[in-house]
Amino acid sequence: VQGLGRQKDYLEEYTDAEFGTLFLPKVEMNLFVKNSRASEVVEILLQNARSGRIGDGKVFVVPVERVIDIESYETDR
């Protein structure tokens, strides 16, 4: 997924006009890994995806209960 997000930037006021709306490119990545590798993958992401600027993003670690293939209805657990 790619898109543009508006960052919370500081608006500067010049004679009653507001300037400063900033749109930065955004990328969403969804990774599904085995539980045993989750910590390792998170560490790699944190080390390599950080720019140190506002809007670096977040890493969500959530359990996946089931995966169902839409075409074949096969279920992986």
Residue pairs with C-beta under 8 A, 6 or more apart in sequence:
1 27
1 28
2 25
2 26
2 27
2 28
3 25
3 26
3 28
4 23
4 24
4 25
4 26
5 23
5 24
5 26
5 55
6 21
6 22
6 23
7 22
7 23
7 24
7 54
7 55
8 54
9 20
9 21
9 22
9 54
10 20
11 18
11 19
11 20
11 21
12 18
12 19
12 20
13 19
24 55
26 55
26 57
31 41
32 64
32 67
33 41
38 61
42 59
42 61
45 59
46 59
49 56
49 57
50 56
66 75
66 76
66 77
67 75
67 76
67 77
68 74
68 75
69 75
69 76
